[in-house]
C-alpha cells in the first residue's frame, strides 16, 4: 500500500533543510557590535587593549582578549575565524604572512609603535665599538632590517641602497670596524646581552627585561613618526564593519594616548 505525503509537509521539510544548510555554511557577515574576541601578544598590546575594552564596555561592547606568546598564532587564528580581530603586528610582518600563507586578513588602522633600541652593558656610545666587536640582532625578516637601518643611522655600517626595509646582513656594503653580527631569536637577545658588546632589541622584549628606551638604550629609533607602527587587523570581509570604526575611536582617544605616555615612558608611542 502506497503512502501519499502531503505536498505541504514536503515543502516544510525542504524549507527546514535549506535553512539548516544556510546556517551551517555561513562563514561571512559583519562582526558583532556587542561582543568581540581580539588576539594580542602579552605585554603592551595586551595592556593597551585592556584599557580600550574598558571604554568599549561603557557603550555596551564587550571585548574578550586572547593572549598569545607567539607571533604566528594570532594570524592563523584570525584567518581561521577563531578571532574577530588582532592587535600586535607591524605592516611588514603582516604582509609577509599574507604573502607566504595566503591569509585573507588586512590592516585597518595604526595602533602604537615600539621603537627599537641599542642596549649595552659594556659601552656607553656606539662610537666606542672596537674592531671585531659583536652586536646581537634579531633573526626574523621584519626586525632584522630595522636593526641594520638603525645601525646605519648611527654610522656603524652602510647598507645597499633600497634595502633598508627588507635587507639582511648580506646587504651590508660597508663595515669599517668589521663588526660581527650575531642573529638570534628576538625574545632571546636580552638574556645574551653580556655575551656581546651591544644588541638591537625590540621594545617589548627590552621592557620584559626591565629596560626602558629612554633610561637604558645607548641609541634608538625615532619616538615620533616612527616608521614601524603596529596595526589593528581583521579579516578582509570585515574591514568596513561598524564595530571596527568603534574600536578605532576608542583606541585613538585622548584617554588611551595619555595612558600610553604615562605607562610606557617612550618605550611604546602612539602612532596616530
JOKA-V67260 format. One record per pair of residues at least 12 apart in sequence whose C-alpha atoms are under 6 Angstrom apart, sorted by sequence separation. I is the first residue (numbers start at 1). J is the second residue. D is the distance in Angstrom with one decimal. If there is no record, write none. Layout:
{{I;J;D} {I;J;D}}
//
This chain:
{{159;171;5.7} {159;172;4.5} {160;173;5.8} {158;172;5.8} {159;173;5.4} {149;164;5.5} {158;173;5.7} {158;174;4.9} {157;174;5.4} {157;175;4.8} {187;205;6.0} {145;164;5.9} {145;165;5.7} {145;166;5.5} {145;167;5.2} {145;168;5.9} {79;103;5.9} {42;67;5.8} {35;61;5.6} {37;63;5.9} {39;65;5.9} {41;67;5.4} {34;61;4.5} {35;62;4.7} {36;63;4.9} {37;64;4.6} {38;65;5.1} {39;66;4.8} {40;67;5.1} {41;68;4.7} {35;63;5.8} {37;65;5.8} {39;67;5.9} {41;69;5.7} {39;74;5.9} {229;271;6.0} {45;88;6.0} {139;183;4.8} {38;83;5.9} {134;179;5.8} {136;181;5.8} {138;183;5.4} {139;184;4.9} {37;83;5.5} {38;84;5.8} {40;86;5.9} {131;177;4.5} {132;178;5.1} {133;179;5.2} {134;180;4.6} {135;181;5.1} {136;182;4.6} {137;183;4.9} {138;184;5.3} {139;185;5.7} {37;84;5.4} {38;85;4.8} {39;86;4.4} {40;87;5.3} {131;178;5.7} {132;179;4.8} {134;181;5.8} {136;183;5.8} {138;185;5.8} {38;86;5.1} {40;88;5.6} {132;180;6.0} {138;186;4.8} {93;142;5.6} {147;200;5.8} {213;267;5.3} {135;196;5.8} {134;196;5.2} {135;197;5.9} {137;199;6.0} {134;197;5.4} {135;198;4.9} {136;199;4.4} {137;200;5.2} {135;199;5.2} {203;267;5.8} {122;197;5.9} {120;198;4.4} {119;198;5.6} {119;199;5.4} {118;199;5.5} {118;200;4.5} {117;200;5.7} {117;201;5.6} {116;201;5.8} {116;202;4.7} {116;203;5.6} {115;203;6.0} {114;203;5.3} {125;218;5.9} {119;217;4.7} {118;217;5.4} {119;218;5.7} {117;217;5.7} {118;218;5.7} {118;219;5.2} {117;219;5.8} {118;220;5.9} {117;220;4.0} {116;220;5.8} {116;221;5.6} {115;221;5.4} {113;229;4.3} {112;229;5.6} {113;230;5.7} {112;230;5.4} {111;230;5.4} {110;230;5.9} {111;231;5.3} {110;231;4.5} {109;231;5.7} {109;232;5.5} {107;231;5.9} {108;232;5.8} {107;232;5.8} {108;233;5.8} {107;233;4.4} {106;233;5.5} {106;234;5.7} {105;234;5.5} {105;235;4.0} {106;236;5.6} {104;235;5.9} {105;236;5.0} {104;236;5.7} {90;229;5.8} {90;230;4.2} {89;230;4.9} {89;231;5.9} {87;232;4.6} {86;232;5.9} {86;233;5.2} {85;233;5.6} {85;234;4.6} {114;267;5.9} {114;268;4.7} {113;268;5.8} {113;269;5.4} {112;269;5.5} {112;270;4.5} {113;271;6.0} {112;271;4.8} {111;271;5.7} {52;250;5.9} {52;251;5.9} {33;243;5.3} {30;241;6.0}}
//
